[in-house]
């Protein structure tokens, strides 16, 4: 018994020493990077991370960035990037230690990191222990991850605020819940800077090759200003920055005499962001009537499936197609006043070729199809099929 106790104590002591050594090594790596930016929020984190990195590179700052979105990427100072390799394909906040080590080896002026934590305590650890940002970004507050950060939007705002740097600066485009963010910033002696998307002109937005949002650009311009990069240089860098793989896109596909404009809005994910994205696409005439909507359901996102069903009328939808499982979770939440047609194409094993054929059969001549919900599962398979088929105009 005494022998086992001694072995156990020795093992604990060894782990403790190893932990202290690892923490000190990590701190040395952090200290070699003068400016560290942690990007948090509900929507737009990956886009803001890339925009900030592009703006700072254009200003002559050696910048390393890491995104955690649709496809996690490590972005080098020359803008080349590589996938973030994960053991067993599972994301873990501890991976930030290895990212900081890899970043420090490049001797950058700036590190831009997308926050990958959801649980509020982990968000705080991510800031205070792993990144220790000098500038924080809180893109917005939306209805998402309510189980972990909610149940109310106010709770979500306070949870996200746990990533604010104590004694540092935080930049946000959030307007509705700004008083709560200011209250949380004051607790941390953090200077909160609220940007206005109206300060970004349509002419400046015209420089982007892909769909972007003024709020994200306004945040990135402010971060660039804080680090001494002139506006025009920052904009040029953002225009040149490669977009995230999950960025909002609209592509046209020909099926004989029929044309389908496919809007990939999967990345929006929460109901408010989805409505905002689709309405903007309609206003910019990137999609036109008739508008079809496709909702991809997941068994572990039943509440989200229902939220997507609830917003169908706001999307000006003529016809609704529901795929994935359980389809009923979205169909049951469609408001009674909606006058469109609904098609249950659910089932996790239904061939995407069959799904696409059913949708095309409903087109008279041309139509726009807005894909919403969660991309994983049938949604991902459908995107891959469209890309592989090579039917793009």
N, C-alpha and C positions, 0 to 999 in steps of 0.2 A: 504494500500500500504506500509506504514512504517513497519507494522507488518510482511508482506511478505518479505520485504527487510531484516529485522532483522533475520528472520528464515533462509533466504538464506545465509546471512553472517555467522550465527552461524554454519550452515552445512559446509560451506567452511572452516571455522576455525577448526572445528572438524576433517575434512579430512586432513587438513594440519598438525595438531598435530599428528594424527594417522600415517601419512606418515613419519614424522620425527622420531617418536618412532620406527617404523618398520625398517627404514634405520639404526638407531643406533644399534638395536638388530641384524640386519643382519651383520653389521660391526663387532660387538663383536664375532659373530659366525665365520666369516672369520679369525679374528685375532687369534682364538684358533687353527687354522690349519697352521702349519709352512710353508709347501710347497703346492702350488696349481698349477696344470697343466691344461691348456685349449687346447684341441686338435681340430684344425680346418683344413680346406682343402676341396677338392671336393670328393676325393675317399679315402677309408681306415680309416676314422675317428674312427668308432666303433672298428675295428680290432686293431688300434694303442692304443686306450684307454684300451682295454683288455690286450694287450701285455705289456704296461707300468705298469699296475696294477699288473700283474703276476710277472714281473721282480722285482718290488719294494717290493712286498710281500716276494719274495725269499731272498731279502737282509735284511730281518728283520724289514722292515718299515711297521707300521700299515697303510694300504692303503684302502681308500674308492674310488669307481669309479661309474660313471653313464654314460650309453650309450644312444644314441638317434636314433639308426639305425632301422633295420627292426622291432625290438621289444625292446622298451626302457626298460633298466634294471638298478636297483640300486644294486651295488655289494659291499657286506660287507667285512670287513678285513679278514674274514676266507674263502673268495671266494664264499660263498653262495650268491645267488642273488634272487631278487624279481622284479616283474613287476612294472613299474612306473605308478601309477594310475592317470588318467587325467579326469577332469570334462568333461562330454559329449564326451569323447574320443578325444578331441582337444588338440594338442600340443601348448603350450604358453611359451615363454621365461621366463615369471614370475615364472614358476614352479621351476626355479633354486634356488629361495629363500628358498623354502621348502626343496629342496635337500641339500642345504648347512646346513640348520638347522638340518636335519636328520644326515648328515655327522658329524657335530660338536659334536653331542651327543655321537658318538663313540670315540671321542678324538683321531683322527688319526694323523699320522705324515704327510700324503700326501692325497690330494684329486685330482683325475684325472677326469676331466669333458669333455665330448664331446660337442663341440659347436653346438647348435641347431638353431642358428639364420641364416637367409639367407639374409635379407635386410641389406646392409652395415651399416646403422646407428644402427641397433639392434645388429650387430656383435660388434660394438664399445661399446655399452652400456653393452653387455654381459661381456666384458672384464673389462671395467673401473668401473662399478657399481656392477655387480652381482658376478663375480668370482675373479677379481683382481689377475690374475695368476702371479706367480713368474717365471714360465717357460711356454712358448707358443710352440705349435707344429703347423706347417703348412705343412701337408703331401704332397700336390701337387696342381697344377693348371690344371684344365681340362675344356672342353667345356660343362658347365652345368649351369643352373640358369642364362643364359645370359640375360634374360629379367630383372632380379633384379640386377645382378652384372656386366653385359656386357655393350656394345655389343661385345667387343673384349676380347681376352685372357688377354691382358695387363690390361684391366679394371678389370677383375676378380681377377688378382693378387693383384691389389691395394685395391680392396674391402676386400679380405681375410686378407690383411695386417693390417686392422683396429683392428684385434684381438691381434696384437702383444703387449706384455707388455712394457709399457714405462719404460726405465731404467732396463729392465729385459733381458731374454734370449729367443731366438726363434730357434727351431730346424726344419729343413726342408730337404726333399729329392728331392725337385724340382730343376731341372738343367737348363732347357731351359729358364725360366723366372727369374733366379737367380739375374741378375743385377737389375731388377725392385724391387724384394724383398729386396735386399741390400739397395737400395735407400730409400725404405719405412722404413726399420729398422733404418737407419741413422737418419731419421727425428724424430724417437722416442727414440734415444739413446739406442737402443736395440741391443744386440750382436746376430748376425745371424750366426748360425752354420749349414753349409751344409754337410750332411752326404753322403757317397758314398756306394751304394748298393753292389759294388764289394768287399767291406771289409767283407761282410758276406759270408762265405763259403758254398758250397753245403753240406758239412758234417754237418754243423750247421743247415741247413734247413731240413736235413733228420730227425731231432728230432721231427718235427711237425707231428701230426696225421691227420691234415687237410691241405688244400691248403692255403699257406701263401705266402707273397711277401717279397723279400729281402729289399725293400725300407722301408716297415713298421717295419721290424725287426731292420734295421740299426738305424732308428729313436728311437726306444724303447731302444736299447742298449746305445745310446748316453744320453738319459734322465736318464737311470739308472746310467751311469757313473757320470753324473753331481750331482747325489744324493748319490754317494759313494758306489754303488753296483758293485762288481766285475763282469766281463763279464760272467764267467761260471755260477755263481749264477743266474745272470739275465736270461741267456739262459734257464737254468733249470726251472725257474719260468715261462717263456714264453711257454715252451713246455707243462707245466702242466696246463696252463691257459685254461679255457673252451672257445671255440670259440663263436663268435656271431651267432645268429640264421640265419643270412643272408649270412654266409660265403660261398665261392665258393665250391661246392661239385660235385662229379661225382659218380653216382650210376648206377648199372646194374640191369635191369629188364628182366625177361623171359616172353615171350608170346608164349607158346607152343614151337615150334622149332625155334622161332626167339628171338634174344637178342637185347635190346635197352640200350645203355649207355647214360644216361641222365645227361647232364652238366647244372647245375643251375647257370647261369651267370646273372641272373636278377639284382643282387646287383650292378653290374658294372655301368649299367644305361646310362653313356655317351658313345659316339661312340669310342673314342680313348681307353678308359679303356676296353671296350668290345673287341675290336680287340686284344689288348695286352693280355688279359686273355685267349682268345681262341687260339691265336698263341702259348702261353706258354703251354696250355694243349696239343696241337698237338705235340709240340717239346718234351714234356715229355711222349708222347704216352699214356696219360690218355684217350684221345679220338683218334679214328682212322677212316680212310676212310671206307665207304662213310660217309660224314658229312651232316646231315640235320640241318637246322636252323629253329627255331620257334620264331616269333616276336609277342609279345603281345602288342596290340595298346590300347591307351586310348583317349577318346574324348577331354580331357583337356591337352593332350600332343601331339598334331598333329605334331608340328615341330620335336619332339623327335622321333615319329613314322617314319617320313621321313628320319631322320639321320640313323636309324637302317636299312632302306631299302638301303640306299646308300653304306653301308659297307658290304653288302652281299658277293660280290666277294672276299673281303679280308679275309673272314672267310672260304674260300675253300669249299663253300657250293654247294652240288649237287642238293638238293631239299629244297625249302623254303615253310614253312607253316605260314600263317598269321592268328592270332586269335584276338578277341576283336573288337573294333570299334573306328574309321572307318578304316577298313583294307586297303582301297584304298590309304590312306595317306602314307603307307609304300610301297605298291606295285608300286605306281606311281614314286617312287624315285629310283627304282632299275636301275643301269646303263645299257645302251643298249647292251653293249658287254657281259653281263653275259649269259652263255649258259645253266644254270640249269633250273629246272622246278619250277613253283610257284603255290601254292594251296591256294585259298582264303577260309579259314574256319572261317571268321569273323562273328561277331554277338555276342552281350553281353549275349544273353540267350541260345546260342547253348550248348547242354549238353557236358561236358568234356569227357564223355565216348565215345561219337560219334567222337569227335576230336581225341582222342587217337587211336580209332579203324582205322580211316582214315590214321593216320601216320604209324601205324603198318602194314597196308596193303601195304605200299610202301617199306617195308623192304624185301629183298630177303632172307637173313639169319641173318645178324647182321648189326647194324648201330649206329652212334653216333648222338644224338639230342642235339643241343646247344640252350638253352632257353634264349632269350635276350629281352631287352626293359624294361618295367615297370612291376613289379610283381603283382600289384593290379588288381583285377578283375578276368578275365579268367585265368591268370597265376597262381594266388593264388589257385584258384579252382582246376587247373590241378595238382599242387604240392600236395594238400590235397588228391586228388583222388589217386595218385600214392602211397602215404604213407598209406592211409587207405586200399587200395587193397591188400597190403602185398605181392606184386609180386616180391619183391627185391630178387636178387640171394643170 
